[in-house]
Amino acid sequence: MGAEEVLNRRRTERDALLDRARSFARGLDPGLGVQAVVVVGSVARGDFNRWSDVDTVVVAEGFADSLLARLAQLGARPAGVEPAAWRPEEGRARLARSDPMAVEAVDRGVWIVALRRCFRRSTDRRVT
């Protein structure tokens, strides 16, 4: 298999993983006030493998205080999608303290939903 074929296969695999995140984002309750869904981690970077999850950050105004309640609010998700649920102020606070996941979301994340610049540092990020 040539290099071009390998690269095309990897792009196709990554697109399929990003489609899982898109499907998850479409299924989120509109009442949550979702501001952003960002894929982070190995899928965003492109160094995923067959065991990789699709790590996502969901930023929404309507999340409950409890982590368990937030997970329930996220509802069903496609296999392999692993969300983190943040309120907008939590995303900003995480970015201010250089939290690795927040920094990665801003610097290298794939923004599936970006209704507001809830914790972004720049306006030139890609939205897919």
N, C-alpha and C positions, 0 to 999 in steps of 0.2 A: 504494500500500500504506500503510495507516494505522500509527500508532505501535504500537498493540497487536499488530498482525500482525507487525511487525518484531521486537518484543520476544519474542513467542512463537516466532518462527523462530530467534532467537538462543538462547533457552532450549533449544530442541530440538537445535540444533547443539552447544551446550555439553554437554548430556546425552549425546549420542552420543560426544563426545570423552571424557567421564568414563567411559562404558561401556567404552571401550578400556582405560582404566587398571584398571577393575574386572576385566575379562577377564584382563589381565596379572597382577593380584594373585592371582586364583584359580589361575593356572597356575604360581605359584612353588612350588618344592620345599619341602614341609613341613619337611624336614631342615635347612633354613637357619635355622630359628628366627626367622622374620619377626616383628618387633614393630610395624612401621608401614610403610604405603605412603601417601605424601602427594603429591598433585598440586600443583605450584607453577607459577609463570610465568603466561603470558597466559591459559591455560585456567582456572586458579584465579581469576585476577582478572576474567575475563570480557571482556578486550580482545583476544582471539585473532583471527586472520584465517585465510584459506584455506590459508596456508603454515605455520601454527603446528604445532609438535610438542606432544605431551602430555608435558611435563617432569614426571618423578616422582622422588621420593626414596624409596628402599627401605632400611629399617633392619633389619638382621638380625645375630644373634649369630654365625652360621656362615660369614660371608664370609671368603674367603682373604685373604692379605696382598697379593697381586698384583692390580692393576686388571684385567689381561686375564683372570685366573682368575675374578675377581668377575663380569665380563661373561659369561663362560661359565656360571657358576653361575646367572645370571638366566634362562638358557634363551631359548627363542623368545619373541618379543613381537609384539603386533599392530603393524601399520604405523603409524608416527608416534609410537610410545611411546619416549621417550628417558629411560632410568633413570640415576640416580646411586645407587651402592651404598655405604652407610655401615654401620659397626658402631655399636652404641649409644653407646659412649664417644666415637666420632668426631663423632656428632651433638651430644652434650653439649659437646664441646670447640669445635665450630664455633659453637654458639650462644653460648658464653661469650666468644668473640672477635668476636661480632657478624657472622659470616659471612652475607652477603646471602641465600644460599639457605636457610640454617637459620632465619634470622629470618623470611623469607617463609613457610617451611613452618609455623612456629608462629603467625605473625600473620594470614596470609591463605590458607594452604594448605587444600586440601580433603582431609581425612583419609579415605582409602578403607579402610585397615586401621589400627586403633589398639588393639593388644592390651595395650600397656603405655605409660605416659607416659615413653617413652624419652628424649625431650629436649624435652618440652612445658613451657611456662612456666605454663600455667593449665589448669584442668579444664573450662573451658566451651567447648572447641572442638567443632565440628560433625563428626560422623562420618557418612558417607553409605553 
